[in-house]
Amino acid sequence: MMPILVFFLLWYAFIGRNNPRIYNKLDGKIGTIVFWLIALTVFPAFIPGVLGTMFGLTIAAIVLLAVFSPVIVPAIFIGRALGLGKNKKGKTVKYNSEERNISTGLTKSVPKRRKIVKRFNKIYGLNLTDDEINKIVDASYMSFAWEKEIKDMDGDYDNVYEWYNSMTNWLRAYLKAFPVHTVSSDFSRQKEIIVETFDQLLKEVDPSSYTSLEECIYDINNKYFCVLDETTFMMMYRLLQASGRYHKLPTSNLIRHESDIDRLKKKYDSTADADVYSKVTASENASNDLIRMRRMQ
């Protein structure tokens, strides 16, 4: 029985925790499984002879089949664990319209990837929920773009602006500045979601109605509970432009400084102009009156 326990631990270490589907199924159950395997190792000692051995093997088989799927074949697991018949190369991916042979070097372990995202989420206040974190981690096993996002979260940054320095700065601005998110495992769909969200926001706010971008951002933050700044706003604004969505930004007006003498001169000029206009108008009216009087004669 002890070899079964050892095999299970090796299988979990090399394969189980690196597969999101298997890891999610076994999450929180490992301790129970180990307990029963140990118990089944000790219990047959109290049953004599072949009967005890057969009983122990039968129970162990039932436990393993109940926990795992019936497709578990030791030879396959051992082969995968040892990497037999596997050509370990980087992934060929299409990333930003360019195919590359890339390996990010990110850990294959599901719990380690979760730990990376949770740690980054806490440090930089991204407000990602547990479900969103799980979706990002699961997607990273089939999407190079999401895998790279987790890899970059594992980096060390002096401030959040260093993290923004990426071709996916629009995604990072969205995760940082918005209080709630919609996360998709499909990276292209994720981009569409951000475009639609920010486009709708700017339609409701109308930045062109403000006298400054700072005033516009201040109102957006108050109304939608965002934490946008000029940097994150412009990242998503450029994404909208690249997607064919155009919005007018506030126009900066030139402010002219006038001295007291300038204002008095303007007042004097306007008064003088008004007097001249009044005299000209009066003269024209008088001439018209004279003409009408002559016609009456």
Salt bridges, closest charged atoms under 4 A:
ASP27 OD2 - ARG114 NH1 3.73
GLU98 OE1 - ARG100 NH2 2.95
GLU132 OE1 - HIS181 ND1 3.74
GLU147 OE1 - LYS91 NZ 2.42
GLU149 OE1 - ARG172 NE 3.04
ASP152 OD2 - LYS148 NZ 2.92
ASP152 OD2 - ARG172 NH2 2.64
GLU192 OE1 - ARG189 NH1 3.26
GLU196 OE2 - ARG245 NH2 2.75
ASP199 OD2 - LYS203 NZ 3.36
ASP199 OD2 - ARG245 NH1 2.89
ASP199 OD1 - HIS247 NE2 2.61
GLU258 OE2 - LYS266 NZ 2.81
ASP260 OD1 - ARG263 NH2 2.20
ASP269 OD2 - LYS265 NZ 3.21
ASP289 OD1 - ARG292 NH2 2.25
